[in-house]
Amino acid sequence: MVLKFSANLSLMFTETTDNLLERYQLASQAGFKAVEFTFPYQYPVEDVVKAKSAANVDQILINAYPGDTERGELGLAIMSGRQDEFRESLEKSMEYATALNCNKIHIMAGKKFA
């Protein structure tokens, strides 16, 4: 069995830079051929694609748009009454995944607030 590894850009190389896009190149320099991350949505999709292409790595996974992380939201899938927002967020996630040639999206279920 051959194991394949990917760098999680949300968690790795944070000691070097706070900029997610710069971490693509760091992952490539460290020998990774594939990357994943949680939420790229603060960056324009074109900038994310440019950073990925310049680093010559494969994007194997992104997380679906999480909602309002400032409020502690980590997904919208279980949020009653927010189906339209979930559909819109999924379209945004699909836009990024398609542009990055990434065929896996982790759907963030979310959490209910008390």
N, C-alpha and C positions, 0 to 999 in steps of 0.2 A: 504494500500500500504506500502510495506517495502522498505525503501531507503537503498542503499548500497553506501558506500563511499570508495574512493581510495586515497592514498597519491600520489601526483605528486612529484616524487623524484628530478625532475629538479628544483623545486621551493621551496620545503619544506626542512627543516633541514639544510639549507645553513649556518645558524649562527653557526652550530656545526662542520660541515666538508665541505670541497670542493670536497671530494671524493664521487662520485655518488654511488659507490658500498657500502660504509659504511652506506649510508642512508637507505638501505634495512633493516638493523637491527634496526635502529632508528624508522623506520615506524612500524615495528613489535612491538617494545617496547611501542610505543604510542597506540597500539591497532588496527592498521590497518591490515586487512586481504588481501588487494589487493593494488597494486601499478601500476603506469604508469610513463613514462618519455618521454622526447623528443628524445634525441640523445645519445645512449649508445656506439656509434661506435668508440670512442677513447679507449675503453677497449676490450680486446679479449673476444669473445663470451663465452669461457669456464669460465672466471673469473666472468662474469655477471651471468651466470647460477649458479655458486658456491655461490655467494652472495645471490641470490634469494632463493636458496634451504636452505641455512643456516638460513635465516630469516623466512622460512616457510610461505611465502606469495604468492599470485597469481599475475602474471603479466597480466594485462588486456588490456594494450595498449602500443604501441610504435609508434613513428613517423618514417616515411620512411626516409632513408638517405637524408640529406638536400642538398648535394653538398658542395661547398666551402663557409663555413660560414664566413671565413675571408674576403671574397669579398662581404658578405652580402646576399649570396644565401640562400633561405629558401625553397628549393625544386627544382625539375627539370621537373615536369610534363608538364609545359607550355613552356618550353624552346625549341624553334624551332631549329632544327638541332642537338639536343642533345638526340634524341630518344634512341640511343644505350647506352649512359651513363645512361639514366633513367632506361632502362631495367636492366643494370648491378647493379645499385643502389637498384632496387627493389629486385633483387636476394639476395643481401646482407641483406636487411631488412627482407626478408623472412627467411633467415638463422637464424637470431637472434630471430625472432618471433617463429619459429619452435623449436629452442633449449630451449626457455623460456616457451613453451607451451602457447603461447599468440595468440589468434585468431583474434586480431584486429590491423590493421596497418593504421595509419593516413597518407594518401598520401599528401605530401607537394606540393602544386601547384607550388610554386615559385613566383618570381616577375621578371618582365622584367626591364632591366636597360636602362636608357635613352641614 
